[in-house]
Amino acid sequence: MDLLETKFAEALNTLNLAKPFAKSLYQTDVFQLANELACVDGGMVVLDKYAHQFDQAGVFLSGDWEDPTKLQPPFVGNSLRLRGIYSILELLSEMRMLSIAKGTYRHDSITKEAACAFLNEVVALNLDLLSPQETTEEADPPEEHLIRAHNLFTYLGQELSLKEVAEQMIIEIDRLAVQRPIITRRIAEMILLSKQLATSELDGNTLDALKKYTQAVEAPTPLSKEISNQREYRLRLEQATEEEIFVETKLFGQSMNETGLVSPFHAVLLRFLNRKNPDALPTALSLADTGRASFDESKKTIQDIIQFAIYPETKQSIYGLSGMLNRGVLKIDAIEHSIRQLFELPIHGEVRKALSTFVGEQSGISINGILIAGTISVLGQPLGIAQGQNPICQSARAISLWAQFEPGQLLNYITRAARDNTMEMIFEGESIHSNLLIDGTSNNIPLDLDIVSILLVPHLEKIYNEMIKRTLLRGEDAHKWVNREFYGEWIPSGFFNVIDGHTLSVKNYSAFIKMFYATHHPEYNEGSKLIYPNPVGIFLTNVHGELLGLHAVSIQRIESDHNGDYRIYFFNPNSDSTQNWGQNIKASVSGFGELEGESSLPFHEFVSRMYAYHYDPYEQGDTYMVEDHLVGKIEALAKESWGKNYMWT
């Protein structure tokens, strides 16, 4: 170790003495020796000893890690899991941040407190790297980059406060769970990993929060805590008293409502009640008055849904079933009939193959059951479709909009796609069939999607792209025509895009802002409210306000919050909607009256990121009433962020 430390110190000193234009010639030696140190016992201590010298020496010069103020905790884990130089640079970056947090290195732009918060979040997001890599006689030993990552996090765990890491973990779980996503795999993984943080060092509130979430995904009720597996729980229910059954149903419903998460034992309970005591199902589903009325009117269908689709493997669909009933979806004409069609629908071979990946072969659930489970999740959680950024934000927005306002149309699409592996839409009087289209982004669609998205997105992307292609020569933004044809005729006919289609420059920005205020802000549009969500285009920016790309969201509603400030509440198809868009513009998912799945921003902050929107010309106030100081405030935000990438005319 002494020899290795000496070599590293010499390499770092040589790098420090090199001229700026020549430092790249000597960085490699530092990286190689850092790699060797990170893989051996005591090596992290050595790296920590010299971390305060990294910036001065030029370890990160001319690279993505040079400016630590631009680093973001959510990206650290992915970098560390890469092979090669990037994972080494990421490791050294964390050691630099640790030296700032400990006060051994004073950075001009980052405080000790900020560095500590950064590292706490990094550890909280990557607790799996604290655990040693498991090996067996048959398995290959862990790769070098994973050994480095484990050694780094083990050292960070020793140097940081476990209490602060646990508190950050709860913040992360709260932040994700409150968005009520359909896919909860990431949340469940974080909860299970957080169990190793539950020690006496934590305060009561943090321990209670960890316990609440852990029980929610494992065993939140007295009887479920007594046993070790689902079979034993089913047998225990047979012996339970009426009072014990009532407690189980009540607590399962409460836990699901409080966290948005479902235990596999909840599915076992529903299947038991479905046979033995169906009148207790509304309590187990935590139904409100509307939900109970829907249950009473469609009891046979609900029981069939539970029989076909509710299994431990599809447990999260219980939350969707509850939401669907509480929304009164089954009261809409023909919806119940359309759902019943799915029970015996012949499933296309390619679709069957895709859906079979959602559960194991031994689960007992049929492909039709999987399809039904996914369908009720979307109908019950229309804002729970979280799918990331381009290229599928348009399709995610479409599924969400249809689930809210055209569930019959959505069910027709689901039926056709599942049975025939195709979709058909009409564009300006002509049919478009997805199975006849070659171009599209279907090959780039991520697999970590909900069941309905796996089914529909490949078709939707092809059709949407075809509609865009048919408008390319019109000289205006294609969304002006495509959105009304793709989403529905209830999309307002007025359309405003601030980017000139010919010059790709920003034009009429003042008019763009004033028109939006005059058609959307309650104090300028004579009090008109949105009837349907409005699909809008935004410039997506990072924490520094730098342009990342274009993105599709839906404005759900515009209302004043508890402070009396008008906010725009919107659906963001990104997998995490609490994003920092720079300039202190941070989307919120709770605390300002957000409904499940909504994000919100103050009115003017959201407007500063828009580039296109629809509006109703018949619900328009006077644009001249919009004050110039409002326009100037928004224009300044725009020009200092995404606007740097465009010419302004």
ZAMARGU-4260 file (C-alpha; in steps of 0.2 Angstrom, whole numbers, plus 5000, padded with zeros to 4 digits):
<rodrens>
0) 5000/5000/5000 | 5014/5012/5004 | 5022/5010/4987 | 5005/5012/4978 | 5002/5028/4988
5) 5019/5035/4984 | 5016/5031/4965 | 4999/5040/4966 | 5006/5055/4975 | 5020/5057/4962
10) 5008/5055/4948 | 4997/5068/4956 | 5011/5080/4958 | 5017/5078/4940 | 5000/5082/4934
15) 4999/5097/4945 | 5016/5104/4938 | 5011/5101/4920 | 5005/5115/4909 | 4986/5116/4906
20) 4988/5111/4888 | 4998/5096/4893 | 4988/5089/4908 | 4978/5077/4897 | 4995/5068/4894
25) 4997/5064/4913 | 4979/5062/4919 | 4979/5044/4913 | 4992/5039/4926 | 4982/5047/4940
30) 4967/5037/4934 | 4976/5021/4933 | 4983/5022/4950 | 4967/5028/4957 | 4958/5013/4950
35) 4971/5001/4958 | 4969/5010/4975 | 4950/5009/4974 | 4951/4990/4972 | 4961/4987/4988
40) 4959/4988/5006 | 4964/5005/5013 | 4964/5012/4996 | 4949/5024/4999 | 4958/5031/5014
45) 4973/5036/5002 | 4961/5044/4989 | 4953/5054/5003 | 4970/5060/5009 | 4974/5068/4993
50) 4956/5073/4987 | 4958/5091/4992 | 4972/5092/4978 | 4962/5085/4964 | 4955/5102/4957
55) 4972/5111/4958 | 4981/5097/4950 | 4969/5096/4935 | 4961/5079/4938 | 4945/5084/4931
60) 4951/5098/4919 | 4942/5099/4902 | 4929/5086/4907 | 4911/5084/4912 | 4916/5083/4931
65) 4927/5099/4931 | 4913/5110/4938 | 4906/5101/4954 | 4891/5114/4954 | 4884/5105/4938
70) 4884/5088/4945 | 4868/5080/4950 | 4865/5065/4962 | 4853/5055/4952 | 4866/5053/4938
75) 4880/5046/4950 | 4875/5028/4951 | 4874/5026/4932 | 4891/5033/4930 | 4899/5021/4943
80) 4891/5006/4935 | 4899/5009/4919 | 4915/5001/4914 | 4930/5011/4910 | 4936/5029/4913
85) 4920/5037/4917 | 4917/5026/4933 | 4934/5031/4939 | 4931/5049/4936 | 4914/5048/4945
90) 4923/5040/4960 | 4936/5053/4961 | 4922/5066/4960 | 4914/5059/4975 | 4930/5059/4985
95) 4932/5077/4980 | 4915/5081/4987 | 4918/5071/5003 | 4934/5082/5006 | 4923/5098/5004
100) 4910/5090/5016 | 4923/5086/5029 | 4931/5104/5027 | 4948/5097/5021 | 4945/5106/5005
105) 4936/5123/5003 | 4928/5126/4987 | 4923/5143/4981 | 4906/5138/4974 | 4900/5123/4986
110) 4898/5124/5005 | 4901/5110/5017 | 4883/5108/5020 | 4879/5107/5001 | 4892/5094/4998
115) 4886/5084/5013 | 4868/5085/5006 | 4874/5080/4989 | 4883/5064/4996 | 4868/5060/5007
120) 4857/5060/4992 | 4870/5050/4982 | 4871/5036/4995 | 4852/5036/4998 | 4849/5033/4979
125) 4862/5019/4978 | 4860/5009/4994 | 4862/4993/4984 | 4881/4998/4981 | 4883/4997/5000
130) 4880/4979/5000 | 4894/4967/4995 | 4892/4959/4978 | 4885/4941/4980 | 4895/4927/4973
135) 4892/4909/4971 | 4903/4894/4965 | 4894/4895/4948 | 4894/4914/4947 | 4908/4924/4940
140) 4916/4936/4953 | 4910/4954/4953 | 4918/4965/4939 | 4931/4978/4944 | 4920/4993/4942
145) 4907/4986/4954 | 4921/4982/4967 | 4927/5000/4966 | 4909/5007/4968 | 4906/4995/4983
150) 4922/5001/4991 | 4917/5019/4988 | 4900/5018/4996 | 4907/5008/5010 | 4919/5022/5014
155) 4905/5035/5012 | 4894/5026/5023 | 4908/5026/5037 | 4911/5045/5034 | 4893/5051/5033
160) 4880/5052/5046 | 4868/5037/5044 | 4854/5047/5051 | 4856/5060/5037 | 4857/5047/5024
165) 4841/5039/5031 | 4832/5055/5031 | 4837/5058/5013 | 4831/5041/5009 | 4814/5045/5016
170) 4813/5061/5006 | 4817/5051/4990 | 4803/5038/4994 | 4790/5051/4999 | 4794/5061/4983
175) 4792/5046/4972 | 4777/5038/4981 | 4767/5054/4982 | 4767/5054/4962 | 4757/5037/4963
180) 4766/5029/4948 | 4759/5013/4941 | 4776/5005/4940 | 4783/5005/4958 | 4798/4994/4956
185) 4810/5008/4960 | 4801/5013/4975 | 4800/4995/4982 | 4818/4993/4979 | 4823/5008/4989
190) 4811/5003/5003 | 4819/4986/5004 | 4836/4993/5004 | 4832/5006/5017 | 4829/4992/5030
195) 4848/4991/5033 | 4847/5009/5039 | 4834/5006/5053 | 4845/5007/5068 | 4844/5015/5085
200) 4854/5030/5079 | 4839/5036/5069 | 4825/5048/5077 | 4808/5042/5080 | 4800/5050/5065
205) 4813/5043/5053 | 4811/5026/5060 | 4792/5027/5059 | 4793/5032/5041 | 4804/5018/5037
210) 4793/5006/5046 | 4777/5013/5037 | 4784/5010/5020 | 4792/4993/5024 | 4776/4987/5030
215) 4766/4994/5015 | 4776/4983/5003 | 4778/4968/5015 | 4765/4965/5029 | 4755/4980/5035
220) 4742/4970/5045 | 4742/4959/5061 | 4739/4942/5053 | 4751/4946/5038 | 4765/4949/5051
225) 4762/4932/5059 | 4766/4922/5044 | 4781/4920/5032 | 4772/4916/5015 | 4756/4919/5005
230) 4750/4901/5007 | 4751/4901/5026 | 4742/4918/5026 | 4728/4911/5015 | 4726/4896/5028
235) 4727/4909/5042 | 4712/4918/5035 | 4702/4902/5035 | 4704/4902/5054 | 4702/4920/5057
240) 4687/4928/5066 | 4676/4941/5059 | 4684/4954/5069 | 4701/4949/5063 | 4695/4949/5045
245) 4688/4967/5047 | 4705/4973/5054 | 4714/4965/5040 | 4703/4973/5027 | 4703/4990/5035
250) 4722/4991/5038 | 4726/4985/5020 | 4715/4999/5013 | 4722/5012/5024 | 4740/5007/5020
255) 4737/5007/5002 | 4729/5024/5003 | 4742/5032/5013 | 4757/5026/5003 | 4750/5021/4986
260) 4759/5004/4988 | 4752/4987/4989 | 4757/4971/4998 | 4756/4954/4990 | 4746/4949/5005
265) 4733/4961/5000 | 4730/4952/4984 | 4728/4935/4994 | 4715/4944/5005 | 4705/4950/4990
270) 4705/4933/4982 | 4699/4926/4999 | 4686/4939/5001 | 4680/4937/4983 | 4675/4919/4987
275) 4670/4920/5006 | 4664/4937/5010 | 4662/4948/4994 | 4653/4961/5004 | 4669/4966/5013
280) 4678/4970/4997 | 4673/4988/4997 | 4682/4990/5013 | 4697/4981/5008 | 4698/4992/4992
285) 4696/5008/5003 | 4681/5014/4992 | 4673/5031/4995 | 4654/5033/4992 | 4656/5034/4973
290) 4667/5018/4973 | 4654/5009/4984 | 4640/5014/4972 | 4650/5008/4957 | 4654/4992/4966
295) 4636/4988/4970 | 4631/4991/4952 | 4645/4981/4944 | 4648/4968/4958 | 4649/4953/4946
300) 4661/4962/4935 | 4672/4967/4950 | 4672/4949/4956 | 4677/4943/4939 | 4691/4956/4938
305) 4698/4950/4955 | 4697/4932/4950 | 4705/4935/4933 | 4718/4949/4936 | 4722/4951/4955
310) 4736/4940/4960 | 4752/4944/4971 | 4761/4947/4955 | 4749/4960/4949 | 4746/4967/4967
315) 4749/4985/4962 | 4733/4984/4951 | 4723/4984/4967 | 4727/5002/4969 | 4721/5005/4951
320) 4705/4995/4954 | 4701/5006/4969 | 4704/5021/4959 | 4694/5016/4944 | 4679/5012/4955
325) 4681/5029/4965 | 4682/5038/4949 | 4665/5030/4943 | 4673/5024/4927 | 4661/5009/4926
330) 4646/5021/4926 | 4651/5027/4909 | 4641/5019/4895 | 4648/5003/4887 | 4664/5004/4898
335) 4659/4989/4909 | 4655/4979/4893 | 4672/4984/4885 | 4681/4978/4900 | 4671/4961/4900
340) 4676/4958/4882 | 4694/4957/4888 | 4691/4942/4898 | 4689/4930/4883 | 4698/4941/4870
345) 4709/4931/4859 | 4727/4938/4861 | 4739/4939/4846 | 4754/4929/4847 | 4766/4944/4848
350) 4756/4952/4861 | 4755/4937/4871 | 4774/4935/4871 | 4776/4954/4876 | 4764/4953/4890
355) 4771/4936/4897 | 4786/4945/4903 | 4776/4954/4917 | 4774/4938/4928 | 4782/4921/4931
360) 4776/4905/4923 | 4770/4898/4940 | 4759/4913/4944 | 4743/4906/4938 | 4737/4922/4930
365) 4732/4921/4912 | 4738/4933/4898 | 4720/4940/4898 | 4722/4943/4917 | 4738/4952/4914
370) 4730/4963/4901 | 4715/4967/4913 | 4727/4971/4927 | 4736/4983/4916 | 4720/4991/4910
375) 4712/4994/4927 | 4728/5002/4933 | 4728/5015/4919 | 4709/5018/4921 | 4712/5020/4940
380) 4728/5030/4939 | 4728/5040/4922 | 4742/5051/4928 | 4752/5036/4934 | 4760/5033/4917
385) 4778/5038/4920 | 4789/5034/4905 | 4803/5045/4904 | 4807/5058/4890 | 4807/5057/4871
390) 4803/5048/4861 | 4787/5042/4870 | 4781/5057/4879 | 4768/5060/4866 | 4761/5042/4868
395) 4761/5043/4887 | 4751/5059/4886 | 4739/5051/4874 | 4735/5036/4885 | 4733/5048/4900
400) 4721/5059/4891 | 4711/5045/4885 | 4710/5037/4902 | 4703/5053/4909 | 4691/5058/4896
405) 4689/5045/4883 | 4690/5028/4892 | 4679/5020/4879 | 4691/5025/4865 | 4706/5019/4875
410) 4697/5002/4878 | 4694/5001/4859 | 4712/5004/4856 | 4718/4991/4869 | 4706/4978/4862
415) 4711/4980/4844 | 4730/4980/4848 | 4729/4965/4859 | 4718/4955/4847 | 4726/4960/4830
420) 4743/4968/4835 | 4738/4984/4826 | 4730/5001/4828 | 4720/5012/4816 | 4717/5031/4817
425) 4710/5043/4805 | 4720/5058/4799 | 4711/5071/4789 | 4699/5058/4782 | 4712/5044/4778
430) 4715/5029/4788 | 4732/5025/4796 | 4736/5007/4801 | 4751/5005/4812 | 4755/4987/4805
435) 4757/4995/4788 | 4770/5007/4794 | 4789/5004/4794 | 4795/5020/4801 | 4794/5024/4820
440) 4802/5023/4836 | 4795/5007/4842 | 4812/4999/4842 | 4819/5011/4855 | 4805/5010/4867
445) 4811/5005/4885 | 4804/4989/4893 | 4801/4997/4910 | 4783/5002/4906 | 4766/4998/4912
450) 4756/4984/4903 | 4745/4996/4893 | 4760/5006/4887 | 4769/4990/4882 | 4754/4986/4871
455) 4750/5003/4864 | 4766/5013/4863 | 4774/5004/4848 | 4758/5007/4837 | 4755/5025/4844
460) 4773/5030/4840 | 4772/5024/4822 | 4755/5033/4819 | 4760/5049/4827 | 4776/5050/4816
465) 4766/5046/4801 | 4754/5061/4805 | 4769/5072/4807 | 4777/5067/4791 | 4761/5071/4781
470) 4762/5089/4787 | 4780/5093/4785 | 4778/5104/4769 | 4765/5115/4777 | 4777/5127/4784
475) 4770/5127/4801 | 4772/5117/4817 | 4764/5100/4813 | 4756/5099/4831 | 4744/5112/4825
480) 4735/5098/4815 | 4741/5082/4822 | 4736/5085/4841 | 4718/5087/4837 | 4718/5071/4825
485) 4729/5061/4837 | 4721/5065/4854 | 4704/5071/4850 | 4693/5085/4843 | 4691/5092/4861
490) 4709/5099/4859 | 4706/5118/4856 | 4708/5123/4838 | 4718/5139/4842 | 4737/5136/4841
495) 4752/5147/4845 | 4771/5141/4842 | 4784/5154/4847 | 4797/5146/4835 | 4797/5151/4817
500) 4796/5136/4806 | 4807/5143/4793 | 4821/5152/4802 | 4820/5142/4819 | 4821/5158/4828
505) 4810/5165/4842 | 4797/5177/4835 | 4782/5187/4843 | 4787/5181/4860 | 4777/5195/4869
510) 4762/5191/4859 | 4764/5172/4863 | 4764/5176/4882 | 4750/5189/4881 | 4739/5176/4872
515) 4742/5163/4884 | 4738/5174/4899 | 4722/5180/4889 | 4716/5163/4886 | 4722/5153/4902
520) 4725/5165/4917 | 4708/5167/4927 | 4712/5185/4930 | 4714/5189/4911 | 4702/5177/4902
525) 4687/5182/4911 | 4687/5167/4923 | 4686/5153/4910 | 4692/5137/4916 | 4699/5122/4907
530) 4687/5109/4903 | 4699/5096/4896 | 4718/5095/4898 | 4728/5105/4886 | 4743/5097/4877
535) 4758/5109/4877 | 4776/5109/4872 | 4789/5114/4883 | 4808/5117/4883 | 4815/5104/4895
540) 4830/5112/4904 | 4842/5105/4917 | 4847/5112/4934 | 4857/5125/4926 | 4843/5131/4914
545) 4852/5123/4899 | 4842/5116/4885 | 4840/5097/4885 | 4827/5096/4872 | 4808/5097/4868
550) 4795/5088/4879 | 4776/5085/4879 | 4766/5088/4894 | 4747/5092/4898 | 4740/5106/4908
555) 4727/5098/4919 | 4720/5114/4928 | 4725/5132/4933 | 4720/5137/4950 | 4726/5147/4965
560) 4735/5138/4979 | 4734/5140/4998 | 4744/5156/4996 | 4733/5164/4984 | 4746/5162/4970
565) 4740/5155/4953 | 4749/5139/4948 | 4748/5128/4933 | 4745/5110/4938 | 4751/5098/4924
570) 4754/5080/4919 | 4773/5076/4915 | 4776/5059/4907 | 4794/5059/4914 | 4797/5045/4927
575) 4800/5058/4940 | 4791/5074/4939 | 4800/5084/4953 | 4813/5091/4942 | 4824/5106/4944
580) 4823/5116/4928 | 4836/5129/4933 | 4834/5147/4938 | 4826/5141/4955 | 4811/5134/4944
585) 4807/5117/4953 | 4792/5107/4949 | 4782/5102/4964 | 4772/5086/4967 | 4765/5090/4984
590) 4762/5104/4996 | 4753/5116/4984 | 4736/5106/4982 | 4743/5094/4969 | 4731/5079/4965
595) 4739/5062/4962 | 4751/5062/4948 | 4751/5081/4945 | 4766/5092/4945 | 4764/5111/4948
600) 4773/5127/4945 | 4769/5146/4948 | 4760/5152/4932 | 4774/5163/4926 | 4788/5150/4929
605) 4779/5137/4918 | 4775/5149/4904 | 4794/5153/4904 | 4797/5135/4898 | 4783/5134/4885
610) 4785/5135/4866 | 4768/5129/4860 | 4751/5128/4866 | 4733/5126/4860 | 4719/5139/4865
615) 4701/5142/4863 | 4698/5158/4853 | 4680/5159/4859 | 4687/5160/4877 | 4699/5174/4875
620) 4701/5190/4886 | 4710/5206/4880 | 4728/5203/4877 | 4732/5222/4880 | 4727/5220/4898
625) 4742/5209/4901 | 4755/5220/4909 | 4772/5223/4901 | 4781/5219/4917 | 4774/5201/4917
630) 4780/5199/4899 | 4797/5206/4903 | 4799/5194/4919 | 4795/5179/4909 | 4805/5184/4894
635) 4821/5187/4905 | 4819/5169/4911 | 4817/5162/4894 | 4832/5172/4886 | 4843/5167/4901
640) 4839/5148/4899 | 4833/5139/4883 | 4833/5156/4874 | 4852/5155/4873 | 4850/5142/4859
645) 4840/5153/4848 | 4840/5169/4838 | 4827/5181/4844 | 4818/5192/4831
</rodrens>
